[in-house]
Amino acid sequence: MALDVAALSSCTKCRLSQSRTRVVIGTGPSDAALLLVGEAPGRHEDEGGAPFIGRSGQLLFALIEEVVGLKRDQCYVTNTVKCRPPGNRVPARDELDACRPWLTEQLADLAPRVTLAVGLTAAREVLGATLSMSAVHGRARHLAEHTGIATYHPAAALRDPALVAVMREDLAVVRAFLEAP
């Protein structure tokens, strides 16, 4: 079953639809081996219509290219919720629940080899993580047909540059799973 882009683009299932500029569905090839799932669109993403296009995305994709060897256009990129929460706050539980069917549909349609959950909200929603990011990052979890791995959100690394080294280690785990037969 393919994602109904028209229905998603006009979704009003939660209050985020009232303040968004646009629905940020995701970008990338449908056969991408690596799927990235972030938390929610930020201001740049809400305006530009694509996930991770601000400073955080620039850092994230520089690291992915350096460590994994993939360019942005070789990955599929989306978020747990498709509309920007006001003030870039963490999405509320009811907002995550309202958007969950869309994300579930994307995960099923895309069938990547590896899903990288970027940030704790994504780790909780995609991998079912219940612990802190320091406890779950870089550890592979086996999901239905693929592997899931969590890493820190690049916004955290922009605030704490020491996390860049941790993200590199996490991305080395991603690379190993992508290269495995």
DOLUM-783548 format. One line per field, with one value per residue (C-alpha): residue number from 1; residue in one letter; x, y, z. Coordinates in steps of 0.02 Angstrom, whole numbers, plus 32768, in hexadecimal, padded with zeros to 4 digits. Layout:
koldo	[NUM,...]
vexvo	[A,...]
xx	[X,...]
yy	[Y,...]
zz	[Z,...]
//
This chain:
koldo	[1,2,3,4,5,6,7,8,9,10,11,12,13,14,15,16,17,18,19,20,21,22,23,24,25,26,27,28,29,30,31,32,33,34,35,36,37,38,39,40,41,42,43,44,45,46,47,48,49,50,51,52,53,54,55,56,57,58,59,60,61,62,63,64,65,66,67,68,69,70,71,72,73,74,75,76,77,78,79,80,81,82,83,84,85,86,87,88,89,90,91,92,93,94,95,96,97,98,99,100,101,102,103,104,105,106,107,108,109,110,111,112,113,114,115,116,117,118,119,120,121,122,123,124,125,126,127,128,129,130,131,132,133,134,135,136,137,138,139,140,141,142,143,144,145,146,147,148,149,150,151,152,153,154,155,156,157,158,159,160,161,162,163,164,165,166,167,168,169,170,171,172,173,174,175,176,177,178,179,180,181]
vexvo	[M,A,L,D,V,A,A,L,S,S,C,T,K,C,R,L,S,Q,S,R,T,R,V,V,I,G,T,G,P,S,D,A,A,L,L,L,V,G,E,A,P,G,R,H,E,D,E,G,G,A,P,F,I,G,R,S,G,Q,L,L,F,A,L,I,E,E,V,V,G,L,K,R,D,Q,C,Y,V,T,N,T,V,K,C,R,P,P,G,N,R,V,P,A,R,D,E,L,D,A,C,R,P,W,L,T,E,Q,L,A,D,L,A,P,R,V,T,L,A,V,G,L,T,A,A,R,E,V,L,G,A,T,L,S,M,S,A,V,H,G,R,A,R,H,L,A,E,H,T,G,I,A,T,Y,H,P,A,A,A,L,R,D,P,A,L,V,A,V,M,R,E,D,L,A,V,V,R,A,F,L,E,A,P]
xx	[8000,804E,804F,7FBD,801F,7F83,7F2F,7FCD,7FE6,7F3A,7F3D,7EE5,7EEE,7F47,7F5F,8006,7FA3,7F65,8011,8077,80AE,80B1,80B2,8164,814D,81FF,827D,82EB,82E4,8260,82E2,8360,83C2,83CA,8330,8347,82BA,82C6,8252,81F2,820B,825D,8246,82B6,8261,81B2,81E1,8246,81DA,8265,82AC,8358,8380,83BD,8463,843C,841D,84BE,8521,84C1,84DD,8593,85AD,8548,85AD,8651,862E,85AB,85DA,8529,84F0,844B,83F7,841F,83BE,8306,82E6,8247,820A,819A,811F,810A,80DC,8145,811B,8110,81B5,820B,81CB,81CC,812E,80A8,806F,7FC8,8023,809A,8005,7FA6,803B,806C,8005,805F,810A,80D8,80A0,8146,81AB,8148,8151,820A,824E,82FF,8390,83B3,834A,83AB,8343,8388,8369,830D,825C,8280,82D7,823E,81C3,8222,8288,821A,82A8,8279,8323,838D,83EA,848F,844E,8409,8475,84DE,848A,8433,8380,8330,828D,8213,827C,8310,8385,8368,83F1,83E2,8457,8456,83FB,847A,842E,8472,851D,8517,8501,857E,8605,8644,85A8,85EB,8667,85DA,8571,8605,860E,8552,855E,85EB,856D,84F3,857B,85A4,84EE,84DE,857D,854D,8515]
yy	[8000,80A5,8141,81B3,8253,82BA,8285,82A3,834F,8386,832B,8382,82F4,835F,8414,8421,8433,84DD,852E,84D8,8528,847F,83C5,8383,82D2,829E,829A,821A,8180,80FF,8075,80C6,804D,80CF,8123,81B2,81E0,8281,82CE,8356,83DE,847D,852C,8511,846C,84B5,853F,84D3,8437,83B8,836C,8399,842B,84A3,84A5,8400,83AC,83F2,83A6,8301,82E8,831D,8293,8213,8236,822F,8191,812F,816A,819B,8243,8290,8263,81AB,81A9,81BA,823C,8258,8281,8234,82C4,831D,83CB,8446,8454,850C,854D,84AB,8456,8399,834F,8324,8270,8290,82E0,824C,81D5,8235,822D,817A,8128,8195,8163,80AC,80B4,8104,8080,7FF5,8045,806E,7FCC,800D,7F9E,8014,8098,811E,816E,821D,825C,8215,8235,81D4,814A,8136,8139,80CD,8059,8053,8095,80B7,80EB,8187,81AA,8187,80D7,80AF,8108,809E,7FFB,7F99,7F63,7EE8,7F2A,7ECB,7EBC,7F2C,7F71,800E,8077,8118,81AC,8257,82E4,8354,83EB,83A1,838F,8444,8472,83F0,83CE,8336,82DA,82E2,8258,81F0,8209,81D0,8130,8114,8131,80B1,8033,8069,8052,7FA3,7F6D,7FB9,7F60,7EB7,7E32]
zz	[8000,7FCB,8036,8009,7FEE,7FC6,8068,80CD,807D,80B8,8161,81F2,8272,82F4,8327,82CC,822A,8267,8271,81EA,8147,80F0,8113,810B,80CC,80A4,8018,7FC4,7F58,7F82,7F76,7FED,8059,80E4,812C,81A6,821C,8281,8300,82A4,8223,8262,821E,8186,815E,8172,80F9,8080,8081,80A1,8141,8186,8114,819B,81F8,824F,81A8,8160,81F0,81E8,812F,8137,81B8,8155,80B9,811A,817E,811B,806D,803A,7FFA,8030,7F8B,7FAB,8050,8076,80FE,8162,8212,8296,827E,81D9,8217,827C,8334,8368,83AB,8377,8414,8423,83D6,8455,846A,8413,837F,8372,837B,82F4,827E,82A9,821C,819B,81DE,81E8,8133,80FF,815A,8105,8058,805D,80A8,80C5,80FE,818F,81E6,8244,82CD,82E4,8394,8429,83EB,834C,83AE,841B,838A,830D,837C,8415,8481,8535,8578,8561,84BF,8517,853A,848C,840B,8397,83C8,8340,8357,82E2,829D,822D,8190,81B7,823B,82A1,82F1,8354,835C,83AA,8353,82FA,8353,83F4,83A1,836A,8422,8461,83DE,843F,8400,834D,8377,83C2,8326,82BB,8321,830E,8253,8249,828D,8205,8181,81C1,81B1,8104,80CB,8116,8099]
//
